[in-house]
Amino acid sequence: MKAAIADRLNGIGEYYFSQKLREIEELNKTGEPVINLGIGSPDLPPHPDVIKTLQEESTKPNVHGYQNYKGILPLRKAIADWYQKWYSVSLNPDTEVLPLIGSKEGIMHISMAYLNEGDEVLIPNPGYPTYRSATQLAGGKCIEYELKEENNWQPDFEELEKRDLSKLKLMWVNYPHMPTGQQPSKELFENLVAFGKKHNILICHDNPYSFILNDKPLSLLSVDGAKDVIIELNSLSKSHNMAGWRIGILCGAKQKIDDVLRFKSNMDSGMFLPLQLAAAKALTLGEEWHDELNNIYKKRREKVFQLLDELNCVYNKEQVGLFVWAKIPATYANGYELSDAVLQKTKVFITPGGIFGSAGDKYIRVSLCSTEEKYAEALKRIKKISLQKA
Ligand SMILES: Cc1ncc(COP(=O)(O)O)c(C=O)c1O
């Protein structure tokens, strides 16, 4: 058939959640609705001032046209000020900052800007699935590095050094890590910069969770000399409850921003002006905003701990970010089996850790994006039904 699907989609399935949501919709047609504790899409609204900015700006007659590909200066300046204030990183708003229409999209842009056919890319296992799919779509070759609980979910540099890294071009890292909730240490970040320099590779740090349940936001760009080898993605999706607004950020040295812009400007256009102004507003929010959000997440997390106790799962209470990651009991073969049993018997959906890679197989991930009432209801449902396998 002439219109057969392109080879580049070979081995790339539909995104797990897009498939699962359809199954949940079907289940919803039968009796009580499914409680979805899967996706990390913040359920709370952005700050009222952010919404007000969008409303007021969008009523103006002259804000509806195409915008500059690089984003407006007030937004780039707000991003640079935000990086200085929270991460002590100095960025030139003219050259070292690029607003993105979502950081997930940025992962694709970076992959398309840098990868030639067969170039090797280190991706974390477990890790955010988009690093793999973007690499494959861009023609790169995924090389996994396993993160282990006993190693605090950090890369094993000794093991990496033993490999042939001659074709390695790029490495994806993400701390606070999704899905494990592992926080970075300054030492880990220094090791990453040293590794990037030693092997002359580009390290892409994906940093959307640094404000969630974490009072020490860290940027990989804060390490001395980092700009030589590091670019960093950030996002307003989780930190400012703006996931549907699609506002991401790329920071790094001028040359790298120019490289990514060269691809991106051929792919999408500038963001809607009122959105950019509202995003700039969001970035000026202070500690009270994050404290208020985190107090809510803390209370929810306690409920999630109870739910995981009921399922005989084991977890680290120090983890940060928008999820709780937990090891399943040995009575289940893997997280898929536990997740399916819970969904079928209680109509509660939790994410199997295996979707983040084979090293996540014995784990599940519960999102903190539901109300306390929903967690209480989920716990009630789980308590009612015996999930213990004989
Ligand atoms: C690790 C990680 N990176 C990036 C993203 C994408 O965020 P955005 O909404 O900015 O595209 C997510 C969203 O779930 C994520 O978990």
The ligand as a MOL file (V3000), in Angstrom:
LIG
                    3D

  0  0  0     0  0            999 V3000
M  V30 BEGIN CTAB
M  V30 COUNTS 16 16 0 0 0
M  V30 BEGIN ATOM
M  V30 1 C 10.3490 13.2590 33.4730 0
M  V30 2 C 9.3980 14.0640 32.6660 0
M  V30 3 N 9.8680 14.8790 31.7190 0
M  V30 4 C 9.0590 15.6320 30.9640 0
M  V30 5 C 7.6860 15.5770 31.1150 0
M  V30 6 C 6.8330 16.4050 30.1950 0
M  V30 7 O 6.4070 17.5630 30.7660 0
M  V30 8 P 5.7690 18.7240 29.8890 0
M  V30 9 O 4.3620 18.8390 30.3410 0
M  V30 10 O 6.5840 19.9340 30.1820 0
M  V30 11 O 5.8730 18.3380 28.4620 0
M  V30 12 C 7.1400 14.7410 32.0760 0
M  V30 13 C 5.6760 14.6630 32.2050 0
M  V30 14 O 5.0900 13.7810 32.7260 0
M  V30 15 C 8.0100 13.9630 32.8720 0
M  V30 16 O 7.5480 13.1250 33.8050 0
M  V30 END ATOM
M  V30 BEGIN BOND
M  V30 1 1 1 2
M  V30 2 1 2 3
M  V30 3 2 2 15
M  V30 4 2 3 4
M  V30 5 1 4 5
M  V30 6 1 5 6
M  V30 7 2 5 12
M  V30 8 1 6 7
M  V30 9 1 7 8
M  V30 10 2 8 9
M  V30 11 1 8 10
M  V30 12 1 8 11
M  V30 13 1 12 13
M  V30 14 1 12 15
M  V30 15 2 13 14
M  V30 16 1 15 16
M  V30 END BOND
M  V30 END CTAB
M  END
